Amino acid sequence: MRLNKDIEILDGLPILHMTSINAIVCSDIHLGYESRLARNGVFAPKKNLNDVKKMVKSAADMSGADRIIITGDIKNDFSRVELDEFNEIREFARFSKEEAGMKEIVFVKGNHDNFLDRLAKPLGITMHQEEMAAGKTVFAHGDALPKKEWDTLVFGHVHPAIAVYNGLGVKERIKCFLYGKTMIKRHEKEVIVIPALTPFASGVDVNIGDVSAMSPIFKNIVHVDTMRALCVGEGETLDFGTVYNLRILARV
């Protein structure tokens, strides 16, 4: 699904493709997630890295991209870089270059990515502290307001999803992109929120409850209710309409 002349959603994947710089864009991969669970006494199968690699390879094959941009939360632990995180980041970098054909790996630092800076150069990763710009498109994590001028703002952090109920009344979540427009100083701007790539993050229900506090961008730039939920389906992207309308349906 094409969002504008330069950016498209790769159908069936929580990944964007930006044509002008031939880059795939994803967010919130949270490498080392299972190890963090294990330290808290919860043991889960090691699948996060493998699933992330499969999606990145599919995106590379679909788009022909030779650059990958990750808009934050590459790792999972807040306080330090655990050994498993380091090993998985190193393997992800190797895989991206050698198997997915990426000539450049770009990390935009997220709130989980403390102490990651010293690893970037040895692993051949380009690291941006807060945000990066490609023309008039700015990529950020989403936990702070952007500082650069932009026409299109792309961020993650929120892990957006919508809640739906089956015939038995059981709630399920579907990961979604959020896409909206806003006026700033009489100029129309675009805002795109990317769902989490990690399979362990089922998402945050944007159509139930108040998620505006999750990012200052929702409070100061665009209201989440005005955005469209573009859901990641099996091999397709489904437009579920505005978050406002989905909120109304959730109350029925």
N, C-alpha and C positions, 0 to 999 in steps of 0.2 A: 504494500500500500504506500503510495507516494504522498508525502506530507507537504512538500514544496518542490521546486525545480531541482533542488540539490540533495534533499534528504528523503529516504524511504525506509519503511519498516520491512525487514526481510520476513516475509510471511511465514508464520509458524514458529518464529524465534523471537526472544526478547532482546533483539539486536537491531540496531540501525545501520544503514549504509549511507555514507556521505560521498557523493559522486566526485565533487571537485577536488578532494584530496584522496580519493580512493581508499577510504578508511571504514572499517566496521567499528561500531561504538556500542559498548555495553557497560554495565555497572554492577557493583555489589556482588563480587564473586566469593568473598569471604573464605579464602583458602585457609586450611587448618581448622575448619569448623568442627569436624568430628573429634579432633584431639581436645578441643576446649570442652566439648560435651563429656568426654571420657574423664577429664580432670574433675568434673562435677559428679562423677558416678553414673553417667548415662552413656551407654555404649551403642553406637550406630555404625552401620556398615560404611566402609570408606568408599564413597561414591561421588562426592562433590567434585573433586578435581577431574575425574574421568568424564562426568556429565558436562562439565564446563568445556573441556577439550573437544568433546563431540559437537557441541553447539558452535564453538568457534570455528571448527573445521567445516561444518555445514555452511556457516555464514561466509567463510572464505571461498568455498566452492561456488556458492550461489552468486556472489558479488564480484569475484575476481580481485578483491581488495588486497593490498599489500601493506597495510598499516592497521594497527588496532589501538583504539583509545578506550581506556577504562576510567570511568568517571567516579573513582573512589571506592573505598572499602575493598581493596585487593586482599587484605588479610582480615582475620577475625578478632584476634586479641587486641584489647585497647592498650595494655600497659607495656608490652614488649613484643619482640619478634621471637616466637617459640621456634624450636628446632624443626618441628613438622611444618610450620608455616614457611620457614626459609626453604626447606626442601621442596615444598609444593610450588612456591614462587619460582624457584630455580627451574623446576621441571616445566612449569607453565611457560616461562620465557623460552626454554629450549624448544618445546613443542611448537610454540607460536612461530618461531623462526624456521625451524627445520621441517616441520610437517604441515603447518598451515600457510607457509610461504610469506610470512610477515617480514618486511624489511625494517620496520620500526615498531617498537612497542612503547606506548605512551601511557603513563599513569598520572592521573590527577588526584592529588592526595585527598583522602577522606578522613572522617573522624576516627576510624579504626586504624589508620595507617601510621601511627606513631612509631618512630625509630626505624622507618623503612628507608629513609633517605640514603643511608650509607650503603645499602645493598644495590641501589639502582645502577650506578655506574659499573660495578663489577659484573652485573648481569646483562649489561647492554640495554638498559631501560632509560627512557627519557622521563624525567620526573618534574611535574609542575606542582607547586606548593598549594595554590588555591584554585586556579582556573587556567584555561588555555584558550586562545582565540585562533580560529581559522577563517580569515576574512571577517565577516560580520556575524559569524556564529561563535558563541562562547560556550565552552564545556566546563561545568563546575560539578562539585559533589552535591550541593543543595542544602548544606547546613549553614550557609552564610549567603548574604546578598552579593551579587556579582559586582566587581569593581570596574571591569572593562565595559566599553560601549558595545552594544549588541543589537542585532535585529532578530536573531534567533538564539534562545537560551536553552541548553540541553543539560539536564542533571538527573541524578538518581536519588539515593539516600532514603526515599520515602517507601520503597518497595510496594508500589500501588497494585491493588487487585480489587475486584468487585466480588461481593457476596451474592450468590444465587441460591435458591432453595429448590430442591427436587420435590417430586410429588408426595414424598413422605415427610416433608418439612425439614429435611436434613440440609444444613448449610454447607455449601462448597464454595471454594474460592477459585477465581480465574485471574491469572496475572494480566495486567493491562498497561499499555502506555496511556499517559494522559497528554492530550493535545489541546491547546487553547491559544487564544489571541487576546491581546490587551493593548490599550492605548497609553502611550507615554509621551508627553509633550507633543500631542497631536499626531504621533507616528504610531502606526500599527506594528506591534511586535508579536513574535511567536514564542510559545513556551512548550517544551517537550519534556516529559518526565519518563524515564526509562525504568521498567520493572527490574527486580533483582534477577541476576543470571543464576545464582546458586539455587539448586532445587530444594534446599532446606528452608528457604524463605518462601512460604506459600503466599505471603503478601499481607498488606494492611487494607482492610475494607474501607475504601474511600466513599462508598455509598451508605455506610452505616457509622454513625458517630461523627465527631468533629476531628478531622485530621489537619486542620489549618495550623495547629501549633507544631507540626512535625517539620516545617520548613519556613523560615522567614520570607521565602519567595511567595508562599501562599498568602501571607499576611500583608505583604507590601507591594507585590507586583501583579499577581493574578489570583482570582478567587477560584478555589478548586471546583466549586459547584458549576462554574461556567465551562469547565473543560470537558472534552469528549473522552470517553473510555474506549480505547481501541484494544480489544482483548486478543491475547495470543491463543489461537486455536490450533487444531491439528493441520498444519500445512497452510493456514490462512490467518488473516487478521479480520476480526469481526468488530464493526462499529456498533457499540451498544448505546450510543447517544450521550447526552450530557449527564454528568454526575448528579445534577439537580433532579432530572427526571428519574434517574435510577433510585434516588433517595425516596421519591414519591412512591415508586413501585414497591420498594422494600417495606413500606408501611401498610400496603394493601393486605 
